[in-house]
Amino acid sequence: MTTARTTDPATRPAPPPSMRLRELVFGAACTAALRAAVRLGVPDALGDSPMSVADLAAAVKTEPKPLRRLLRALSCYGVFAEEPDGTFAHTGTSRLLREDDPHSLRAIALWCTEPWTWAAWPRLDEAVRTNHNVVEELFGKEFFTYLNEDAPESADVFNRAMTTSSRQSAQDVAEFLDLSGATSVADIGGGQGYVVASLLEKYPAMRGTLLDLPRVVENADPRLRPGGSLADRVRIVPGDCRADIPVQADVYIIKNILEWDDVSTARTLRNVIAAGGPRARVVVIENLVDDTPSMQFSTGMDLLLLLNVGGAKHTTESMVGRLTEAGLAVNDIRPVNPYLHAFDCTVAG
């Protein structure tokens, strides 16, 4: 009888600084291993019971020996678990890489490890030195133009990842927000409209509007499209919130879009204020890079934004500064969930 070669990372003593640094500099190995496991289909092939490496290899059409090495590496991070008999089993973390898990992060794992990221990360020092994104120099095009024209598979991964993120957080946002007394809500840059759909289901008398780019809203949540359960209470507006917001509402929701360059962020806020007018309610929902349980994730995303679009995640202070400079009075700041904070504002005047 053999013993498992790995233990639960949560039960291990903290490594000494020299070992911790060695682990950190090999962080790319973990990232690559996660991507490989997902692309090979290992999380989906592994069922509720532990499986031998030979059976897993046959299921995903790989060689057994390198697959064992991949699984062993991931089990050091709590992604899969090696059993005493040498089989491998799911953990709570590895199950999130399954396509069919209701809280699946599979698309997000792929998005954060797309090929362009491996070209951009080594130039982080350049981005820090200049405060400019490096993607345009690497690929000769603005980031999203590059994705849509030259990397359509990566663009598809991005859209699926954003859809996953929006769908999973939409219910949290709807449960968090009290829109009693409001008759209309507008989701600005709202993607496929999961937030506005969840709010319309919560408030049956409310009307809603979804505004986002044409290629985004053409794939709006089926509940919002003609024939959908909420279609008669929603207006879908194709447009760019940085250019104009031709939408009037009692409440405006702005979720996870104020992370572009400073000019685009300021322009979007001005457009919301112009659309809503004095005393309109504006709720800004963002990931923060200070004082949150998800700082390792959000600071990583912050650096990725610097690389690809020259944008940034915000601290509480910087977000308040942007909002007040634009002409909003910040009335309340509260966490929506461990990843998101809501800034409840009113248009000044």
C-alpha positions in Angstrom: 0.0 0.0 0.0 1.3 3.4 -1.0 0.8 6.8 0.6 -0.3 9.9 -1.1 2.6 12.0 -2.2 0.7 15.3 -1.6 -1.2 16.6 1.3 -3.9 19.2 1.6 -2.2 22.6 1.1 -4.3 24.1 3.9 -2.8 21.8 6.5 0.8 22.3 5.6 3.0 24.6 7.7 4.0 27.9 6.1 7.2 27.4 4.1 10.3 29.4 5.0 10.9 32.5 2.9 13.5 30.9 0.6 11.1 28.1 -0.3 8.1 30.4 -0.6 10.0 32.5 -3.2 11.0 29.4 -5.1 7.3 28.5 -5.3 6.3 32.0 -6.4 8.8 32.2 -9.3 7.4 28.9 -10.6 3.8 30.3 -10.5 3.7 30.1 -14.2 3.9 26.3 -14.0 0.7 26.2 -11.9 -1.0 28.5 -14.4 0.1 26.4 -17.4 -1.0 23.2 -15.6 -4.4 24.6 -14.9 -4.8 25.6 -18.6 -3.6 22.2 -19.8 -5.9 20.3 -17.5 -8.9 22.3 -18.7 -8.0 22.0 -22.4 -7.4 18.3 -22.0 -10.8 17.9 -20.4 -9.5 16.3 -17.2 -11.9 18.0 -14.8 -14.9 16.8 -16.9 -13.6 13.3 -17.3 -13.0 12.8 -13.6 -16.3 11.8 -12.0 -17.5 11.6 -8.4 -15.3 8.7 -7.6 -11.5 8.6 -7.7 -10.0 7.4 -11.0 -6.7 5.8 -11.9 -4.3 7.7 -14.0 -4.5 5.0 -16.7 -8.3 5.3 -16.9 -8.1 9.1 -16.9 -5.5 9.1 -19.6 -7.6 6.8 -21.8 -10.6 9.1 -21.3 -8.8 12.3 -22.3 -6.5 10.6 -24.9 -3.1 11.4 -23.2 -0.1 9.4 -22.1 -0.4 8.2 -18.5 3.0 9.2 -17.2 3.0 12.9 -18.1 -0.7 13.1 -17.0 0.3 11.8 -13.6 3.0 14.5 -13.4 0.4 17.2 -14.4 -2.1 16.0 -11.7 0.6 15.7 -9.0 1.7 19.3 -9.7 -1.9 20.6 -9.5 -2.6 18.6 -6.3 0.1 20.6 -4.6 -2.2 23.6 -5.0 -5.4 21.8 -3.9 -6.5 21.3 -7.5 -7.3 17.5 -7.5 -6.2 15.2 -4.7 -3.9 12.2 -4.9 -5.3 9.3 -2.9 -3.2 6.8 -0.9 -3.7 4.1 -3.7 -2.4 6.5 -6.4 -5.8 7.4 -7.8 -6.9 11.0 -8.2 -10.1 12.6 -6.9 -11.8 16.0 -7.3 -11.5 18.7 -4.7 -13.8 21.7 -4.2 -11.4 23.7 -6.3 -11.0 21.3 -9.2 -14.8 20.8 -9.5 -15.0 24.5 -10.4 -13.1 23.7 -13.6 -15.9 21.4 -14.8 -18.2 22.6 -17.6 -21.3 21.5 -15.8 -20.6 22.9 -12.3 -23.2 25.6 -11.5 -20.3 27.8 -10.2 -17.9 26.9 -12.9 -14.8 29.1 -13.5 -13.6 27.1 -16.5 -14.1 29.9 -19.0 -12.3 32.4 -16.7 -9.4 30.0 -16.2 -9.0 29.8 -19.9 -9.4 33.6 -20.4 -6.7 34.5 -17.9 -4.3 32.0 -19.6 -4.9 32.8 -23.3 -1.9 32.8 -25.6 -1.6 36.6 -25.8 -1.2 36.7 -22.0 2.0 34.7 -22.3 3.4 37.3 -24.7 2.4 40.2 -22.6 3.4 39.2 -19.0 7.2 39.3 -19.7 6.8 43.0 -20.6 5.2 44.0 -17.4 8.3 46.0 -16.4 7.8 48.1 -19.6 4.2 48.7 -18.8 5.1 49.8 -15.2 7.9 52.1 -16.5 5.7 53.8 -19.1 2.1 53.4 -17.7 1.0 52.3 -21.1 -0.3 49.0 -22.4 2.0 46.7 -24.3 -0.5 44.9 -26.5 -0.7 47.5 -29.2 3.1 47.3 -29.7 3.0 43.5 -29.6 0.2 43.1 -32.1 0.0 46.4 -33.8 -3.7 46.9 -32.9 -5.8 48.0 -30.0 -6.6 45.1 -27.8 -10.2 44.3 -28.6 -9.6 45.0 -32.3 -6.8 42.4 -32.2 -9.0 39.9 -30.4 -11.9 40.2 -32.9 -9.8 40.4 -36.0 -6.8 38.2 -35.3 -7.7 36.0 -32.4 -11.4 35.1 -32.7 -11.1 32.0 -30.6 -9.7 34.1 -27.8 -12.4 36.6 -28.3 -15.0 33.8 -27.9 -13.2 32.7 -24.7 -13.4 36.3 -23.4 -17.1 36.5 -24.1 -17.8 33.2 -22.4 -15.7 34.3 -19.4 -17.6 37.6 -19.1 -20.9 35.8 -19.4 -20.0 33.4 -16.7 -18.9 36.2 -14.4 -22.0 38.3 -15.0 -24.4 35.4 -14.6 -22.8 34.3 -11.3 -22.8 37.8 -9.8 -26.1 39.0 -11.1 -28.2 37.4 -8.4 -25.9 38.7 -5.7 -26.3 42.2 -7.1 -30.1 41.8 -7.3 -30.4 40.5 -3.7 -28.1 43.3 -2.5 -29.8 46.3 -4.1 -32.9 47.9 -2.7 -34.7 49.6 -5.6 -38.0 50.1 -3.8 -39.7 53.2 -5.1 -37.9 53.2 -8.4 -39.9 52.5 -11.6 -37.0 52.1 -14.0 -33.4 50.8 -14.0 -30.7 51.0 -16.7 -27.8 48.6 -16.9 -25.0 50.6 -18.6 -22.4 48.5 -20.3 -24.4 45.6 -18.9 -23.2 42.8 -21.2 -25.9 40.3 -21.9 -28.1 41.8 -19.3 -28.1 39.3 -16.4 -28.1 42.0 -13.8 -31.1 43.9 -15.3 -32.9 40.6 -15.8 -32.4 39.6 -12.2 -33.6 43.0 -11.0 -36.7 42.9 -13.2 -37.6 39.5 -11.8 -37.2 40.9 -8.3 -39.4 43.9 -9.0 -42.3 42.9 -11.3 -43.6 46.4 -11.8 -40.2 47.8 -12.9 -39.0 48.6 -16.4 -35.4 48.2 -17.5 -32.9 49.1 -20.2 -29.8 47.3 -21.3 -27.1 49.3 -23.1 -23.9 47.8 -24.5 -22.1 47.4 -27.8 -24.2 46.0 -30.7 -22.2 42.7 -30.9 -22.8 42.2 -27.2 -26.5 42.9 -26.9 -27.4 40.9 -30.0 -26.6 37.9 -27.7 -28.6 39.2 -24.8 -30.1 37.0 -22.1 -33.0 35.1 -23.8 -35.3 36.5 -21.0 -34.8 39.9 -22.5 -35.2 39.1 -26.2 -38.5 39.0 -28.2 -40.6 36.2 -26.8 -38.6 36.1 -23.5 -40.3 36.3 -20.1 -39.1 39.9 -19.5 -39.2 41.2 -23.1 -42.2 43.4 -22.6 -40.5 45.3 -19.7 -37.1 45.9 -21.2 -35.5 48.0 -23.9 -32.3 46.9 -25.5 -30.1 49.7 -26.7 -27.0 49.0 -28.9 -24.4 51.7 -28.2 -21.1 52.7 -26.6 -21.5 54.3 -23.2 -18.2 56.2 -23.8 -19.9 58.0 -26.7 -23.5 58.6 -25.5 -26.1 57.2 -23.2 -29.5 57.9 -24.7 -31.3 56.3 -21.7 -33.5 57.8 -19.0 -34.0 55.9 -15.8 -34.5 56.4 -12.1 -31.5 54.2 -11.3 -28.3 53.5 -13.4 -26.2 50.5 -12.7 -22.5 50.6 -13.8 -20.8 47.3 -13.1 -17.2 46.4 -13.7 -16.6 48.8 -16.6 -14.9 51.8 -15.0 -11.5 50.2 -15.4 -10.4 51.7 -18.8 -8.0 54.6 -19.2 -8.8 57.8 -17.3 -10.3 59.6 -20.3 -12.8 56.8 -21.1 -13.8 56.4 -17.5 -14.5 60.2 -17.0 -16.4 60.3 -20.3 -18.7 57.4 -19.3 -19.5 59.0 -15.9 -20.2 62.4 -17.6 -22.6 60.6 -20.0 -24.4 58.9 -17.2 -24.8 62.1 -15.3 -26.1 63.9 -18.4 -28.6 61.1 -19.1 -29.9 60.9 -15.5 -29.9 64.6 -14.5 -30.0 66.0 -11.0 -30.7 63.5 -8.2 -30.7 60.4 -10.4 -29.3 57.4 -8.5 -26.2 55.8 -9.8 -24.8 52.5 -8.4 -21.3 51.7 -9.4 -20.2 48.1 -8.7 -16.5 47.2 -8.9 -13.7 44.9 -7.8 -11.3 46.8 -5.5 -7.6 46.3 -4.9 -7.7 47.3 -1.3 -9.2 45.7 1.9 -11.1 42.9 0.2 -10.8 39.1 0.6 -10.1 38.7 -3.1 -7.0 41.0 -3.3 -4.7 38.4 -4.8 -7.2 37.9 -7.7 -8.1 41.6 -8.1 -4.5 42.9 -8.0 -3.6 40.3 -10.6 -6.5 41.5 -12.8 -5.3 45.0 -12.2 -1.9 44.2 -13.7 -3.5 42.4 -16.6 -5.6 45.5 -17.4 -2.4 47.6 -17.4 -0.9 45.2 -20.0 -3.9 44.9 -22.4 -5.8 48.2 -22.3 -3.8 50.5 -20.1 -6.7 50.4 -17.5 -6.8 49.8 -13.8 -8.8 48.4 -10.9 -9.6 50.9 -8.2 -8.9 51.4 -4.5 -11.8 52.7 -2.5 -10.1 56.1 -2.4 -9.5 56.3 -6.1 -13.0 55.2 -6.9 -14.5 57.8 -4.6 -12.2 60.4 -6.2 -13.3 59.6 -9.8 -17.0 59.6 -8.8 -16.9 62.9 -6.9 -14.8 64.6 -9.6 -17.4 63.6 -12.2 -20.2 65.2 -10.1 -21.6 62.3 -8.1 -22.3 62.4 -4.3 -21.2 59.1 -2.8 -23.8 58.2 -0.2 -22.8 54.6 0.8 -20.1 52.0 0.1 -20.8 48.4 1.0 -19.6 44.9 -0.1 -21.9 43.0 -2.4 -20.0 39.8 -2.0 -16.3 39.0 -1.3 -15.4 40.2 -4.8 -17.5 43.3 -5.4 -18.2 46.6 -3.7 -21.1 48.9 -4.4 -20.8 52.7 -4.4 -24.3 54.1 -4.1 -24.4 57.6 -5.5 -26.6 60.5 -6.4 -26.1 63.0 -9.2 -25.2 66.2 -7.5 -27.4 69.3 -7.8 
